[in-house]
Amino acid sequence: MYIDFHDTLFLNEKIINTDVIKLICQAKNEEKKVYLISNNKKNNLTKILYKFGLTHLFDDIIHIQEIDKKTKYMKESSILIDDSLLERKEAINKKHYASSVDSMLALIRD
């Protein structure tokens, strides 16, 4: 599972999305790998993760350039959790799965 940072995990430049934390914990409970993927332009990703105690939550943190596609770094048939419809469409076009946080939460409730 690949989680986008900006506006998916970290909202409004000030709070952590606890729904995403729930998804991460559910994946970990199922022994799935969870990756944080970001083109964080402010270079404050590590500082924010440390501030909220999230530095060890991910199997890896993937920093990408703004021009890079997230799908370039995703393993085959992975899922991308992202607020961006454009990013999700790109993942689906590359034979990955993609979802918004709300859709994923609905799936794990069922």
C-alpha positions as protocol buffer text, in pm:
chain_id: "A"
residue {
  index: 1
  type: MET
  ca { x: 0 y: 0 z: 0 }
}
residue {
  index: 2
  type: TYR
  ca { x: 132 y: 342 z: -97 }
}
residue {
  index: 3
  type: ILE
  ca { x: 8 y: 645 z: 95 }
}
residue {
  index: 4
  type: ASP
  ca { x: 38 y: 998 z: -38 }
}
residue {
  index: 5
  type: PHE
  ca { x: 161 y: 1253 z: 215 }
}
residue {
  index: 6
  type: HIS
  ca { x: 22 y: 1596 z: 126 }
}
residue {
  index: 7
  type: ASP
  ca { x: -357 y: 1629 z: 166 }
}
residue {
  index: 8
  type: THR
  ca { x: -394 y: 1256 z: 226 }
}
residue {
  index: 9
  type: LEU
  ca { x: -194 y: 1183 z: 542 }
}
residue {
  index: 10
  type: PHE
  ca { x: -114 y: 1544 z: 632 }
}
residue {
  index: 11
  type: LEU
  ca { x: -414 y: 1776 z: 607 }
}
residue {
  index: 12
  type: ASN
  ca { x: -419 y: 2154 z: 576 }
}
residue {
  index: 13
  type: GLU
  ca { x: -48 y: 2173 z: 662 }
}
residue {
  index: 14
  type: LYS
  ca { x: -127 y: 2111 z: 1029 }
}
residue {
  index: 15
  type: ILE
  ca { x: -298 y: 1784 z: 1123 }
}
residue {
  index: 16
  type: ILE
  ca { x: -261 y: 1411 z: 1062 }
}
residue {
  index: 17
  type: ASN
  ca { x: -554 y: 1232 z: 904 }
}
residue {
  index: 18
  type: THR
  ca { x: -643 y: 971 z: 1166 }
}
residue {
  index: 19
  type: ASP
  ca { x: -850 y: 780 z: 910 }
}
residue {
  index: 20
  type: VAL
  ca { x: -530 y: 716 z: 715 }
}
residue {
  index: 21
  type: ILE
  ca { x: -359 y: 597 z: 1035 }
}
residue {
  index: 22
  type: LYS
  ca { x: -645 y: 352 z: 1076 }
}
residue {
  index: 23
  type: LEU
  ca { x: -588 y: 221 z: 722 }
}
residue {
  index: 24
  type: ILE
  ca { x: -216 y: 186 z: 788 }
}
residue {
  index: 25
  type: CYS
  ca { x: -276 y: -9 z: 1108 }
}
residue {
  index: 26
  type: GLN
  ca { x: -527 y: -235 z: 932 }
}
residue {
  index: 27
  type: ALA
  ca { x: -269 y: -309 z: 661 }
}
residue {
  index: 28
  type: LYS
  ca { x: -1 y: -377 z: 923 }
}
residue {
  index: 29
  type: ASN
  ca { x: -239 y: -611 z: 1107 }
}
residue {
  index: 30
  type: GLU
  ca { x: -269 y: -803 z: 780 }
}
residue {
  index: 31
  type: GLU
  ca { x: 112 y: -806 z: 749 }
}
residue {
  index: 32
  type: LYS
  ca { x: 110 y: -585 z: 439 }
}
residue {
  index: 33
  type: LYS
  ca { x: 385 y: -340 z: 361 }
}
residue {
  index: 34
  type: VAL
  ca { x: 302 y: 29 z: 377 }
}
residue {
  index: 35
  type: TYR
  ca { x: 500 y: 297 z: 196 }
}
residue {
  index: 36
  type: LEU
  ca { x: 476 y: 673 z: 221 }
}
residue {
  index: 37
  type: ILE
  ca { x: 527 y: 841 z: -115 }
}
residue {
  index: 38
  type: SER
  ca { x: 568 y: 1213 z: -153 }
}
residue {
  index: 39
  type: ASN
  ca { x: 694 y: 1493 z: -369 }
}
residue {
  index: 40
  type: ASN
  ca { x: 691 y: 1719 z: -62 }
}
residue {
  index: 41
  type: LYS
  ca { x: 808 y: 2055 z: -191 }
}
residue {
  index: 42
  type: LYS
  ca { x: 865 y: 2211 z: 150 }
}
residue {
  index: 43
  type: ASN
  ca { x: 1120 y: 1947 z: 254 }
}
residue {
  index: 44
  type: ASN
  ca { x: 952 y: 1918 z: 593 }
}
residue {
  index: 45
  type: LEU
  ca { x: 834 y: 1559 z: 563 }
}
residue {
  index: 46
  type: THR
  ca { x: 1078 y: 1405 z: 812 }
}
residue {
  index: 47
  type: LYS
  ca { x: 1019 y: 1685 z: 1062 }
}
residue {
  index: 48
  type: ILE
  ca { x: 641 y: 1639 z: 1046 }
}
residue {
  index: 49
  type: LEU
  ca { x: 660 y: 1260 z: 1077 }
}
residue {
  index: 50
  type: TYR
  ca { x: 888 y: 1297 z: 1377 }
}
residue {
  index: 51
  type: LYS
  ca { x: 662 y: 1560 z: 1538 }
}
residue {
  index: 52
  type: PHE
  ca { x: 363 y: 1325 z: 1522 }
}
residue {
  index: 53
  type: GLY
  ca { x: 558 y: 1009 z: 1613 }
}
residue {
  index: 54
  type: LEU
  ca { x: 510 y: 847 z: 1274 }
}
residue {
  index: 55
  type: THR
  ca { x: 870 y: 792 z: 1162 }
}
residue {
  index: 56
  type: HIS
  ca { x: 863 y: 414 z: 1213 }
}
residue {
  index: 57
  type: LEU
  ca { x: 513 y: 352 z: 1083 }
}
residue {
  index: 58
  type: PHE
  ca { x: 619 y: 297 z: 722 }
}
residue {
  index: 59
  type: ASP
  ca { x: 827 y: 23 z: 564 }
}
residue {
  index: 60
  type: ASP
  ca { x: 988 y: 290 z: 349 }
}
residue {
  index: 61
  type: ILE
  ca { x: 949 y: 658 z: 271 }
}
residue {
  index: 62
  type: ILE
  ca { x: 983 y: 737 z: -96 }
}
residue {
  index: 63
  type: HIS
  ca { x: 1076 y: 1094 z: -187 }
}
residue {
  index: 64
  type: ILE
  ca { x: 1005 y: 1170 z: -551 }
}
residue {
  index: 65
  type: GLN
  ca { x: 1061 y: 1471 z: -773 }
}
residue {
  index: 66
  type: GLU
  ca { x: 760 y: 1685 z: -861 }
}
residue {
  index: 67
  type: ILE
  ca { x: 780 y: 1574 z: -1225 }
}
residue {
  index: 68
  type: ASP
  ca { x: 791 y: 1201 z: -1138 }
}
residue {
  index: 69
  type: LYS
  ca { x: 487 y: 978 z: -1147 }
}
residue {
  index: 70
  type: LYS
  ca { x: 417 y: 787 z: -827 }
}
residue {
  index: 71
  type: THR
  ca { x: 343 y: 477 z: -1033 }
}
residue {
  index: 72
  type: LYS
  ca { x: 710 y: 466 z: -1137 }
}
residue {
  index: 73
  type: TYR
  ca { x: 796 y: 366 z: -779 }
}
residue {
  index: 74
  type: MET
  ca { x: 506 y: 130 z: -709 }
}
residue {
  index: 75
  type: LYS
  ca { x: 538 y: -246 z: -705 }
}
residue {
  index: 76
  type: GLU
  ca { x: 313 y: -449 z: -933 }
}
residue {
  index: 77
  type: SER
  ca { x: -60 y: -458 z: -843 }
}
residue {
  index: 78
  type: SER
  ca { x: -18 y: -221 z: -550 }
}
residue {
  index: 79
  type: ILE
  ca { x: -277 y: 19 z: -415 }
}
residue {
  index: 80
  type: LEU
  ca { x: -233 y: 395 z: -399 }
}
residue {
  index: 81
  type: ILE
  ca { x: -425 y: 597 z: -141 }
}
residue {
  index: 82
  type: ASP
  ca { x: -427 y: 954 z: -267 }
}
residue {
  index: 83
  type: ASP
  ca { x: -655 y: 1258 z: -259 }
}
residue {
  index: 84
  type: SER
  ca { x: -568 y: 1341 z: -622 }
}
residue {
  index: 85
  type: LEU
  ca { x: -806 y: 1201 z: -881 }
}
residue {
  index: 86
  type: LEU
  ca { x: -536 y: 1250 z: -1145 }
}
residue {
  index: 87
  type: GLU
  ca { x: -285 y: 1042 z: -944 }
}
residue {
  index: 88
  type: ARG
  ca { x: -545 y: 770 z: -887 }
}
residue {
  index: 89
  type: LYS
  ca { x: -632 y: 757 z: -1258 }
}
residue {
  index: 90
  type: GLU
  ca { x: -262 y: 728 z: -1344 }
}
residue {
  index: 91
  type: ALA
  ca { x: -229 y: 433 z: -1103 }
}
residue {
  index: 92
  type: ILE
  ca { x: -530 y: 257 z: -1252 }
}
residue {
  index: 93
  type: ASN
  ca { x: -398 y: 313 z: -1605 }
}
residue {
  index: 94
  type: LYS
  ca { x: -71 y: 144 z: -1498 }
}
residue {
  index: 95
  type: LYS
  ca { x: -260 y: -165 z: -1371 }
}
residue {
  index: 96
  type: HIS
  ca { x: -248 y: -68 z: -1005 }
}
residue {
  index: 97
  type: TYR
  ca { x: -536 y: -12 z: -770 }
}
residue {
  index: 98
  type: ALA
  ca { x: -622 y: 331 z: -639 }
}
residue {
  index: 99
  type: SER
  ca { x: -861 y: 475 z: -387 }
}
residue {
  index: 100
  type: SER
  ca { x: -946 y: 777 z: -181 }
}
residue {
  index: 101
  type: VAL
  ca { x: -934 y: 747 z: 197 }
}
residue {
  index: 102
  type: ASP
  ca { x: -1314 y: 750 z: 226 }
}
residue {
  index: 103
  type: SER
  ca { x: -1353 y: 463 z: -20 }
}
residue {
  index: 104
  type: MET
  ca { x: -1091 y: 253 z: 159 }
}
residue {
  index: 105
  type: LEU
  ca { x: -1258 y: 311 z: 495 }
}
residue {
  index: 106
  type: ALA
  ca { x: -1589 y: 191 z: 351 }
}
residue {
  index: 107
  type: LEU
  ca { x: -1417 y: -129 z: 233 }
}
residue {
  index: 108
  type: ILE
  ca { x: -1265 y: -218 z: 567 }
}
residue {
  index: 109
  type: ARG
  ca { x: -1593 y: -152 z: 750 }
}
residue {
  index: 110
  type: ASP
  ca { x: -1772 y: -416 z: 539 }
}
